[in-house]
C-alpha cells in the first residue's frame, strides 16, 4: 500500500474518532475482569507526571461500564471511550498510540497483544495467567491488582524511548 494512502487513512481515523496527540490504548469490553477501574486509578497518578496524555478505551459496553464512566467523571480524567471500532480503523488507533495497556485479571491469550506487536506498538501488560509467556521480554509486565505498579510500569515505558524502540523490535520478532 502506498505510504501516502496510509498517512491519509491514519489522519482520517484520528479525525473520525477525535483522537488526541498522545494516548495510551486499551481495547476491551467493560467486563469487571478487564480491570478498567484499577487502570483508571493508575492513569490518575500518571496524569500528574504526564498531563498531556489521554487514555483511549474501546470495546462494547458490558456490566462494569457505568462504574467506569462514573470513575472517569468523578476524577475528571482525560479518558475517551470510543465504543465499538470499525475493524478497518483499528490498526490506525493502535499505531498512533504510545502503547497498549492491558490490565486484565485473567486471559488465556490476548489478541490485542499480537495486534500491538505486529503494528510496532509497545506493550505494557498484566502478569496474569498466561500473559507473561505471551509477552515474554517484548513488553513490560505489571501486577494488575496494584495501581501503583501499573503506574510505575507505564511511566517507565513513557519515559524511555530507547526501551520502547527495543520492545517494538522484540514484539515484531515475536510475531514473526
Secondary structure, 3 states (H helix, E strand, C coil): CCHHHHHHHHHHHHHHHCCCCCEEEEECCCCHHHCHHHHHHHHHHHHHHCCCCEEEEECCCCCCHHHHHHHHHHCCCCEEECCCCCHHHHHHHHHCCCEEEECCCCCCCCHHHHHHHHCCCCEEEECCCCHHHHHHHHCEEECCCCHHHHHHHHHHHHHCHHHHHHHHHHHHHHHC
